[in-house]
Amino acid sequence: MAYECSTWRPGLYRSRNGFLFGVCRGIAEYFDLSVFWLRAIVIGTFILTGFFPVVFVYLLAALLMKREPAYSY
């Protein structure tokens, strides 16, 4: 028996409209979250934990996530 998915997600991509590499916007679009609150959580975690862990994980995500495909209109 085949199951249908009501919502289609193209995949986890870095957004082309993002601020810094588009990681937060890409994650927010994939999980249908607010970009503002996701960025606030990342900045808050950056302040509370220090420079290294957050920046390392963010840059790793920027390197591993593919860029959002460009659509020609």
PDB file of N, CA, C and O in Angstrom, chain B, residues numbered from 101:
ATOM      1  N   MET B 101       0.851  -1.165   0.000  1.00  0.00           N
ATOM      2  CA  MET B 101       0.000   0.000   0.000  1.00  0.00           C
ATOM      3  C   MET B 101       0.903   1.236   0.000  1.00  0.00           C
ATOM      4  O   MET B 101       1.870   1.305   0.758  1.00  0.00           O
ATOM      5  N   ALA B 102       0.589   2.185  -0.833  1.00  0.00           N
ATOM      6  CA  ALA B 102       1.390   3.413  -0.943  1.00  0.00           C
ATOM      7  C   ALA B 102       0.793   4.503  -0.059  1.00  0.00           C
ATOM      8  O   ALA B 102      -0.423   4.678   0.019  1.00  0.00           O
ATOM      9  N   TYR B 103       1.672   5.211   0.589  1.00  0.00           N
ATOM     10  CA  TYR B 103       1.245   6.322   1.437  1.00  0.00           C
ATOM     11  C   TYR B 103       1.598   7.628   0.758  1.00  0.00           C
ATOM     12  O   TYR B 103       2.653   7.758   0.138  1.00  0.00           O
ATOM     13  N   GLU B 104       0.705   8.589   0.880  1.00  0.00           N
ATOM     14  CA  GLU B 104       0.961   9.904   0.301  1.00  0.00           C
ATOM     15  C   GLU B 104       1.380  10.869   1.386  1.00  0.00           C
ATOM     16  O   GLU B 104       0.850  10.846   2.497  1.00  0.00           O
ATOM     17  N   CYS B 105       2.317  11.699   1.062  1.00  0.00           N
ATOM     18  CA  CYS B 105       2.770  12.730   1.988  1.00  0.00           C
ATOM     19  C   CYS B 105       2.031  14.024   1.644  1.00  0.00           C
ATOM     20  O   CYS B 105       2.027  14.449   0.489  1.00  0.00           O
ATOM     21  N   SER B 106       1.419  14.638   2.626  1.00  0.00           N
ATOM     22  CA  SER B 106       0.629  15.836   2.356  1.00  0.00           C
ATOM     23  C   SER B 106       1.493  17.062   2.090  1.00  0.00           C
ATOM     24  O   SER B 106       1.071  17.975   1.381  1.00  0.00           O
ATOM     25  N   THR B 107       2.695  17.090   2.652  1.00  0.00           N
ATOM     26  CA  THR B 107       3.595  18.214   2.397  1.00  0.00           C
ATOM     27  C   THR B 107       4.891  17.684   1.825  1.00  0.00           C
ATOM     28  O   THR B 107       5.453  16.711   2.326  1.00  0.00           O
ATOM     29  N   TRP B 108       5.362  18.331   0.770  1.00  0.00           N
ATOM     30  CA  TRP B 108       6.590  17.908   0.122  1.00  0.00           C
ATOM     31  C   TRP B 108       7.689  18.883   0.483  1.00  0.00           C
ATOM     32  O   TRP B 108       7.549  20.090   0.284  1.00  0.00           O
ATOM     33  N   ARG B 109       8.783  18.361   1.015  1.00  0.00           N
ATOM     34  CA  ARG B 109       9.936  19.192   1.346  1.00  0.00           C
ATOM     35  C   ARG B 109      11.073  18.838   0.394  1.00  0.00           C
ATOM     36  O   ARG B 109      11.405  17.663   0.236  1.00  0.00           O
ATOM     37  N   PRO B 110      11.664  19.828  -0.233  1.00  0.00           N
ATOM     38  CA  PRO B 110      12.708  19.534  -1.215  1.00  0.00           C
ATOM     39  C   PRO B 110      14.007  19.031  -0.607  1.00  0.00           C
ATOM     40  O   PRO B 110      14.803  18.408  -1.309  1.00  0.00           O
ATOM     41  N   GLY B 111      14.241  19.274   0.641  1.00  0.00           N
ATOM     42  CA  GLY B 111      15.476  18.855   1.290  1.00  0.00           C
ATOM     43  C   GLY B 111      16.054  19.991   2.112  1.00  0.00           C
ATOM     44  O   GLY B 111      15.559  21.117   2.076  1.00  0.00           O
ATOM     45  N   LEU B 112      17.085  19.686   2.836  1.00  0.00           N
ATOM     46  CA  LEU B 112      17.722  20.682   3.692  1.00  0.00           C
ATOM     47  C   LEU B 112      18.813  21.377   2.893  1.00  0.00           C
ATOM     48  O   LEU B 112      19.825  20.768   2.545  1.00  0.00           O
ATOM     49  N   TYR B 113      18.603  22.646   2.607  1.00  0.00           N
ATOM     50  CA  TYR B 113      19.535  23.440   1.822  1.00  0.00           C
ATOM     51  C   TYR B 113      19.864  24.733   2.534  1.00  0.00           C
ATOM     52  O   TYR B 113      19.092  25.210   3.365  1.00  0.00           O
ATOM     53  N   ARG B 114      21.029  25.307   2.202  1.00  0.00           N
ATOM     54  CA  ARG B 114      21.338  26.671   2.633  1.00  0.00           C
ATOM     55  C   ARG B 114      20.533  27.608   1.745  1.00  0.00           C
ATOM     56  O   ARG B 114      20.491  27.428   0.527  1.00  0.00           O
ATOM     57  N   SER B 115      19.909  28.583   2.331  1.00  0.00           N
ATOM     58  CA  SER B 115      19.073  29.506   1.587  1.00  0.00           C
ATOM     59  C   SER B 115      19.930  30.515   0.823  1.00  0.00           C
ATOM     60  O   SER B 115      20.979  30.944   1.303  1.00  0.00           O
ATOM     61  N   ARG B 116      19.476  30.881  -0.355  1.00  0.00           N
ATOM     62  CA  ARG B 116      20.156  31.916  -1.136  1.00  0.00           C
ATOM     63  C   ARG B 116      19.825  33.308  -0.604  1.00  0.00           C
ATOM     64  O   ARG B 116      20.532  34.268  -0.911  1.00  0.00           O
ATOM     65  N   ASN B 117      18.768  33.430   0.186  1.00  0.00           N
ATOM     66  CA  ASN B 117      18.352  34.726   0.733  1.00  0.00           C
ATOM     67  C   ASN B 117      18.784  34.910   2.180  1.00  0.00           C
ATOM     68  O   ASN B 117      18.303  35.816   2.860  1.00  0.00           O
ATOM     69  N   GLY B 118      19.661  34.081   2.644  1.00  0.00           N
ATOM     70  CA  GLY B 118      20.087  34.138   4.035  1.00  0.00           C
ATOM     71  C   GLY B 118      21.080  35.252   4.293  1.00  0.00           C
ATOM     72  O   GLY B 118      21.618  35.857   3.365  1.00  0.00           O
ATOM     73  N   PHE B 119      21.314  35.512   5.566  1.00  0.00           N
ATOM     74  CA  PHE B 119      22.189  36.599   5.979  1.00  0.00           C
ATOM     75  C   PHE B 119      23.658  36.193   5.919  1.00  0.00           C
ATOM     76  O   PHE B 119      24.451  36.845   5.240  1.00  0.00           O
ATOM     77  N   LEU B 120      24.024  35.137   6.614  1.00  0.00           N
ATOM     78  CA  LEU B 120      25.407  34.677   6.667  1.00  0.00           C
ATOM     79  C   LEU B 120      25.424  33.206   6.277  1.00  0.00           C
ATOM     80  O   LEU B 120      25.139  32.345   7.110  1.00  0.00           O
ATOM     81  N   PHE B 121      25.747  32.910   5.053  1.00  0.00           N
ATOM     82  CA  PHE B 121      25.766  31.570   4.454  1.00  0.00           C
ATOM     83  C   PHE B 121      24.375  30.968   4.286  1.00  0.00           C
ATOM     84  O   PHE B 121      24.251  29.955   3.598  1.00  0.00           O
ATOM     85  N   GLY B 122      23.347  31.521   4.862  1.00  0.00           N
ATOM     86  CA  GLY B 122      21.990  31.024   4.697  1.00  0.00           C
ATOM     87  C   GLY B 122      21.657  29.781   5.493  1.00  0.00           C
ATOM     88  O   GLY B 122      20.671  29.106   5.196  1.00  0.00           O
ATOM     89  N   VAL B 123      22.451  29.465   6.491  1.00  0.00           N
ATOM     90  CA  VAL B 123      22.236  28.239   7.270  1.00  0.00           C
ATOM     91  C   VAL B 123      20.968  28.341   8.111  1.00  0.00           C
ATOM     92  O   VAL B 123      20.120  27.450   8.063  1.00  0.00           O
ATOM     93  N   CYS B 124      20.833  29.410   8.876  1.00  0.00           N
ATOM     94  CA  CYS B 124      19.659  29.552   9.751  1.00  0.00           C
ATOM     95  C   CYS B 124      18.364  29.616   8.944  1.00  0.00           C
ATOM     96  O   CYS B 124      17.372  28.987   9.313  1.00  0.00           O
ATOM     97  N   ARG B 125      18.368  30.362   7.860  1.00  0.00           N
ATOM     98  CA  ARG B 125      17.154  30.462   7.040  1.00  0.00           C
ATOM     99  C   ARG B 125      16.825  29.115   6.398  1.00  0.00           C
ATOM    100  O   ARG B 125      15.654  28.745   6.310  1.00  0.00           O
ATOM    101  N   GLY B 126      17.830  28.387   5.953  1.00  0.00           N
ATOM    102  CA  GLY B 126      17.589  27.069   5.360  1.00  0.00           C
ATOM    103  C   GLY B 126      17.004  26.095   6.360  1.00  0.00           C
ATOM    104  O   GLY B 126      16.074  25.356   6.037  1.00  0.00           O
ATOM    105  N   ILE B 127      17.538  26.083   7.575  1.00  0.00           N
ATOM    106  CA  ILE B 127      17.008  25.208   8.623  1.00  0.00           C
ATOM    107  C   ILE B 127      15.594  25.634   9.005  1.00  0.00           C
ATOM    108  O   ILE B 127      14.723  24.786   9.200  1.00  0.00           O
ATOM    109  N   ALA B 128      15.363  26.932   9.112  1.00  0.00           N
ATOM    110  CA  ALA B 128      14.035  27.439   9.480  1.00  0.00           C
ATOM    111  C   ALA B 128      13.003  27.098   8.410  1.00  0.00           C
ATOM    112  O   ALA B 128      11.875  26.727   8.738  1.00  0.00           O
ATOM    113  N   GLU B 129      13.369  27.217   7.148  1.00  0.00           N
ATOM    114  CA  GLU B 129      12.425  26.877   6.076  1.00  0.00           C
ATOM    115  C   GLU B 129      12.144  25.382   6.048  1.00  0.00           C
ATOM    116  O   GLU B 129      11.011  24.973   5.794  1.00  0.00           O
ATOM    117  N   TYR B 130      13.148  24.567   6.303  1.00  0.00           N
ATOM    118  CA  TYR B 130      12.966  23.113   6.270  1.00  0.00           C
ATOM    119  C   TYR B 130      12.038  22.640   7.387  1.00  0.00           C
ATOM    120  O   TYR B 130      11.157  21.813   7.152  1.00  0.00           O
ATOM    121  N   PHE B 131      12.233  23.164   8.605  1.00  0.00           N
ATOM    122  CA  PHE B 131      11.425  22.743   9.740  1.00  0.00           C
ATOM    123  C   PHE B 131      10.217  23.646   9.977  1.00  0.00           C
ATOM    124  O   PHE B 131       9.501  23.472  10.963  1.00  0.00           O
ATOM    125  N   ASP B 132       9.982  24.607   9.086  1.00  0.00           N
ATOM    126  CA  ASP B 132       8.851  25.529   9.167  1.00  0.00           C
ATOM    127  C   ASP B 132       8.846  26.286  10.496  1.00  0.00           C
ATOM    128  O   ASP B 132       7.846  26.312  11.213  1.00  0.00           O
ATOM    129  N   LEU B 133       9.995  26.903  10.805  1.00  0.00           N
ATOM    130  CA  LEU B 133      10.165  27.695  12.015  1.00  0.00           C
ATOM    131  C   LEU B 133      10.342  29.163  11.648  1.00  0.00           C
ATOM    132  O   LEU B 133      10.540  29.505  10.483  1.00  0.00           O
ATOM    133  N   SER B 134      10.268  30.013  12.645  1.00  0.00           N
ATOM    134  CA  SER B 134      10.529  31.427  12.446  1.00  0.00           C
ATOM    135  C   SER B 134      12.036  31.653  12.377  1.00  0.00           C
ATOM    136  O   SER B 134      12.780  31.195  13.243  1.00  0.00           O
ATOM    137  N   VAL B 135      12.481  32.364  11.339  1.00  0.00           N
ATOM    138  CA  VAL B 135      13.902  32.645  11.175  1.00  0.00           C
ATOM    139  C   VAL B 135      14.401  33.520  12.316  1.00  0.00           C
ATOM    140  O   VAL B 135      15.518  33.334  12.799  1.00  0.00           O
ATOM    141  N   PHE B 136      13.588  34.463  12.744  1.00  0.00           N
ATOM    142  CA  PHE B 136      13.976  35.353  13.829  1.00  0.00           C
ATOM    143  C   PHE B 136      14.298  34.583  15.097  1.00  0.00           C
ATOM    144  O   PHE B 136      15.332  34.826  15.719  1.00  0.00           O
ATOM    145  N   TRP B 137      13.426  33.653  15.493  1.00  0.00           N
ATOM    146  CA  TRP B 137      13.634  32.912  16.733  1.00  0.00           C
ATOM    147  C   TRP B 137      14.792  31.929  16.616  1.00  0.00           C
ATOM    148  O   TRP B 137      15.514  31.708  17.588  1.00  0.00           O
ATOM    149  N   LEU B 138      14.977  31.345  15.453  1.00  0.00           N
ATOM    150  CA  LEU B 138      16.116  30.449  15.281  1.00  0.00           C
ATOM    151  C   LEU B 138      17.427  31.217  15.376  1.00  0.00           C
ATOM    152  O   LEU B 138      18.377  30.745  16.001  1.00  0.00           O
ATOM    153  N   ARG B 139      17.488  32.394  14.764  1.00  0.00           N
ATOM    154  CA  ARG B 139      18.689  33.222  14.875  1.00  0.00           C
ATOM    155  C   ARG B 139      18.903  33.692  16.310  1.00  0.00           C
ATOM    156  O   ARG B 139      20.041  33.764  16.774  1.00  0.00           O
ATOM    157  N   ALA B 140      17.819  34.014  17.017  1.00  0.00           N
ATOM    158  CA  ALA B 140      17.937  34.431  18.416  1.00  0.00           C
ATOM    159  C   ALA B 140      18.500  33.297  19.272  1.00  0.00           C
ATOM    160  O   ALA B 140      19.313  33.542  20.163  1.00  0.00           O
ATOM    161  N   ILE B 141      18.082  32.077  19.014  1.00  0.00           N
ATOM    162  CA  ILE B 141      18.607  30.924  19.751  1.00  0.00           C
ATOM    163  C   ILE B 141      20.081  30.726  19.444  1.00  0.00           C
ATOM    164  O   ILE B 141      20.868  30.450  20.350  1.00  0.00           O
ATOM    165  N   VAL B 142      20.468  30.861  18.181  1.00  0.00           N
ATOM    166  CA  VAL B 142      21.878  30.686  17.805  1.00  0.00           C
ATOM    167  C   VAL B 142      22.740  31.766  18.451  1.00  0.00           C
ATOM    168  O   VAL B 142      23.814  31.467  18.973  1.00  0.00           O
ATOM    169  N   ILE B 143      22.286  33.011  18.422  1.00  0.00           N
ATOM    170  CA  ILE B 143      23.049  34.104  19.026  1.00  0.00           C
ATOM    171  C   ILE B 143      23.116  33.944  20.543  1.00  0.00           C
ATOM    172  O   ILE B 143      24.165  34.177  21.144  1.00  0.00           O
ATOM    173  N   GLY B 144      22.009  33.549  21.164  1.00  0.00           N
ATOM    174  CA  GLY B 144      22.004  33.312  22.609  1.00  0.00           C
ATOM    175  C   GLY B 144      22.942  32.190  23.000  1.00  0.00           C
ATOM    176  O   GLY B 144      23.650  32.288  24.001  1.00  0.00           O
ATOM    177  N   THR B 145      22.951  31.126  22.218  1.00  0.00           N
ATOM    178  CA  THR B 145      23.873  30.023  22.479  1.00  0.00           C
ATOM    179  C   THR B 145      25.312  30.470  22.278  1.00  0.00           C
ATOM    180  O   THR B 145      26.203  30.054  23.019  1.00  0.00           O
ATOM    181  N   PHE B 146      25.543  31.310  21.284  1.00  0.00           N
ATOM    182  CA  PHE B 146      26.878  31.856  21.039  1.00  0.00           C
ATOM    183  C   PHE B 146      27.367  32.659  22.244  1.00  0.00           C
ATOM    184  O   PHE B 146      28.522  32.535  22.650  1.00  0.00           O
ATOM    185  N   ILE B 147      26.498  33.470  22.804  1.00  0.00           N
ATOM    186  CA  ILE B 147      26.873  34.296  23.953  1.00  0.00           C
ATOM    187  C   ILE B 147      27.108  33.432  25.196  1.00  0.00           C
ATOM    188  O   ILE B 147      28.056  33.670  25.945  1.00  0.00           O
ATOM    189  N   LEU B 148      26.256  32.437  25.416  1.00  0.00           N
ATOM    190  CA  LEU B 148      26.360  31.626  26.628  1.00  0.00           C
ATOM    191  C   LEU B 148      27.509  30.615  26.609  1.00  0.00           C
ATOM    192  O   LEU B 148      28.103  30.339  27.651  1.00  0.00           O
ATOM    193  N   THR B 149      27.826  30.062  25.439  1.00  0.00           N
ATOM    194  CA  THR B 149      28.838  29.014  25.387  1.00  0.00           C
ATOM    195  C   THR B 149      30.200  29.506  24.945  1.00  0.00           C
ATOM    196  O   THR B 149      31.205  28.833  25.171  1.00  0.00           O
ATOM    197  N   GLY B 150      30.246  30.640  24.336  1.00  0.00           N
ATOM    198  CA  GLY B 150      31.524  31.142  23.845  1.00  0.00           C
ATOM    199  C   GLY B 150      31.654  30.990  22.348  1.00  0.00           C
ATOM    200  O   GLY B 150      30.748  30.499  21.674  1.00  0.00           O
ATOM    201  N   PHE B 151      32.757  31.405  21.854  1.00  0.00           N
ATOM    202  CA  PHE B 151      32.983  31.484  20.420  1.00  0.00           C
ATOM    203  C   PHE B 151      33.073  30.126  19.745  1.00  0.00           C
ATOM    204  O   PHE B 151      32.386  29.884  18.752  1.00  0.00           O
ATOM    205  N   PHE B 152      33.908  29.237  20.266  1.00  0.00           N
ATOM    206  CA  PHE B 152      34.291  28.029  19.539  1.00  0.00           C
ATOM    207  C   PHE B 152      33.144  27.074  19.181  1.00  0.00           C
ATOM    208  O   PHE B 152      32.994  26.765  17.999  1.00  0.00           O
ATOM    209  N   PRO B 153      32.339  26.594  20.110  1.00  0.00           N
ATOM    210  CA  PRO B 153      31.398  25.534  19.720  1.00  0.00           C
ATOM    211  C   PRO B 153      30.370  25.974  18.686  1.00  0.00           C
ATOM    212  O   PRO B 153      30.095  25.238  17.739  1.00  0.00           O
ATOM    213  N   VAL B 154      29.807  27.147  18.853  1.00  0.00           N
ATOM    214  CA  VAL B 154      28.736  27.584  17.954  1.00  0.00           C
ATOM    215  C   VAL B 154      29.291  27.900  16.574  1.00  0.00           C
ATOM    216  O   VAL B 154      28.715  27.494  15.564  1.00  0.00           O
ATOM    217  N   VAL B 155      30.392  28.611  16.524  1.00  0.00           N
ATOM    218  CA  VAL B 155      30.972  28.972  15.230  1.00  0.00           C
ATOM    219  C   VAL B 155      31.448  27.720  14.498  1.00  0.00           C
ATOM    220  O   VAL B 155      31.295  27.622  13.281  1.00  0.00           O
ATOM    221  N   PHE B 156      32.017  26.771  15.219  1.00  0.00           N
ATOM    222  CA  PHE B 156      32.470  25.528  14.600  1.00  0.00           C
ATOM    223  C   PHE B 156      31.297  24.755  13.989  1.00  0.00           C
ATOM    224  O   PHE B 156      31.384  24.306  12.846  1.00  0.00           O
ATOM    225  N   VAL B 157      30.224  24.600  14.727  1.00  0.00           N
ATOM    226  CA  VAL B 157      29.052  23.865  14.234  1.00  0.00           C
ATOM    227  C   VAL B 157      28.397  24.619  13.073  1.00  0.00           C
ATOM    228  O   VAL B 157      27.952  24.003  12.104  1.00  0.00           O
ATOM    229  N   TYR B 158      28.338  25.951  13.170  1.00  0.00           N
ATOM    230  CA  TYR B 158      27.725  26.757  12.116  1.00  0.00           C
ATOM    231  C   TYR B 158      28.524  26.646  10.817  1.00  0.00           C
ATOM    232  O   TYR B 158      27.943  26.460   9.748  1.00  0.00           O
ATOM    233  N   LEU B 159      29.846  26.759  10.901  1.00  0.00           N
ATOM    234  CA  LEU B 159      30.680  26.646   9.710  1.00  0.00           C
ATOM    235  C   LEU B 159      30.665  25.231   9.146  1.00  0.00           C
ATOM    236  O   LEU B 159      30.718  25.051   7.930  1.00  0.00           O
ATOM    237  N   LEU B 160      30.593  24.233  10.011  1.00  0.00           N
ATOM    238  CA  LEU B 160      30.484  22.856   9.555  1.00  0.00           C
ATOM    239  C   LEU B 160      29.169  22.642   8.794  1.00  0.00           C
ATOM    240  O   LEU B 160      29.145  21.982   7.755  1.00  0.00           O
ATOM    241  N   ALA B 161      28.089  23.205   9.318  1.00  0.00           N
ATOM    242  CA  ALA B 161      26.799  23.109   8.624  1.00  0.00           C
ATOM    243  C   ALA B 161      26.847  23.844   7.293  1.00  0.00           C
ATOM    244  O   ALA B 161      26.281  23.372   6.307  1.00  0.00           O
ATOM    245  N   ALA B 162      27.516  24.996   7.250  1.00  0.00           N
ATOM    246  CA  ALA B 162      27.632  25.747   6.002  1.00  0.00           C
ATOM    247  C   ALA B 162      28.420  24.967   4.957  1.00  0.00           C
ATOM    248  O   ALA B 162      28.132  25.062   3.764  1.00  0.00           O
ATOM    249  N   LEU B 163      29.398  24.209   5.392  1.00  0.00           N
ATOM    250  CA  LEU B 163      30.186  23.414   4.453  1.00  0.00           C
ATOM    251  C   LEU B 163      29.458  22.154   3.999  1.00  0.00           C
ATOM    252  O   LEU B 163      29.594  21.748   2.845  1.00  0.00           O
ATOM    253  N   LEU B 164      28.688  21.533   4.886  1.00  0.00           N
ATOM    254  CA  LEU B 164      28.044  20.267   4.562  1.00  0.00           C
ATOM    255  C   LEU B 164      26.705  20.426   3.846  1.00  0.00           C
ATOM    256  O   LEU B 164      26.329  19.568   3.048  1.00  0.00           O
ATOM    257  N   MET B 165      25.991  21.497   4.117  1.00  0.00           N
ATOM    258  CA  MET B 165      24.682  21.700   3.491  1.00  0.00           C
ATOM    259  C   MET B 165      24.871  22.198   2.061  1.00  0.00           C
ATOM    260  O   MET B 165      25.701  23.068   1.799  1.00  0.00           O
ATOM    261  N   LYS B 166      24.100  21.643   1.154  1.00  0.00           N
ATOM    262  CA  LYS B 166      24.145  22.102  -0.234  1.00  0.00           C
ATOM    263  C   LYS B 166      23.418  23.434  -0.356  1.00  0.00           C
ATOM    264  O   LYS B 166      22.515  23.737   0.425  1.00  0.00           O
ATOM    265  N   ARG B 167      23.818  24.216  -1.335  1.00  0.00           N
ATOM    266  CA  ARG B 167      23.147  25.486  -1.579  1.00  0.00           C
ATOM    267  C   ARG B 167      21.807  25.229  -2.257  1.00  0.00           C
ATOM    268  O   ARG B 167      21.668  24.294  -3.046  1.00  0.00           O
ATOM    269  N   GLU B 168      20.838  26.057  -1.947  1.00  0.00           N
ATOM    270  CA  GLU B 168      19.502  25.918  -2.510  1.00  0.00           C
ATOM    271  C   GLU B 168      19.576  25.972  -4.037  1.00  0.00           C
ATOM    272  O   GLU B 168      20.250  26.844  -4.584  1.00  0.00           O
ATOM    273  N   PRO B 169      18.895  25.057  -4.736  1.00  0.00           N
ATOM    274  CA  PRO B 169      18.957  25.086  -6.194  1.00  0.00           C
ATOM    275  C   PRO B 169      18.345  26.371  -6.753  1.00  0.00           C
ATOM    276  O   PRO B 169      17.360  26.884  -6.223  1.00  0.00           O
ATOM    277  N   ALA B 170      18.932  26.873  -7.810  1.00  0.00           N
ATOM    278  CA  ALA B 170      18.420  28.074  -8.472  1.00  0.00           C
ATOM    279  C   ALA B 170      17.353  27.657  -9.472  1.00  0.00           C
ATOM    280  O   ALA B 170      17.524  26.706 -10.234  1.00  0.00           O
ATOM    281  N   TYR B 171      16.270  28.378  -9.448  1.00  0.00           N
ATOM    282  CA  TYR B 171      15.173  28.101 -10.376  1.00  0.00           C
ATOM    283  C   TYR B 171      15.151  29.195 -11.433  1.00  0.00           C
ATOM    284  O   TYR B 171      15.189  30.381 -11.107  1.00  0.00           O
ATOM    285  N   SER B 172      15.090  28.797 -12.693  1.00  0.00           N
ATOM    286  CA  SER B 172      14.994  29.798 -13.756  1.00  0.00           C
ATOM    287  C   SER B 172      13.528  30.034 -14.075  1.00  0.00           C
ATOM    288  O   SER B 172      12.750  29.090 -14.214  1.00  0.00           O
ATOM    289  N   TYR B 173      13.172  31.268 -14.186  1.00  0.00           N
ATOM    290  CA  TYR B 173      11.770  31.615 -14.468  1.00  0.00           C
ATOM    291  C   TYR B 173      11.640  32.120 -15.870  1.00  0.00           C
ATOM    292  O   TYR B 173      10.540  32.465 -16.302  1.00  0.00           O
TER     293      TYR B 173
END
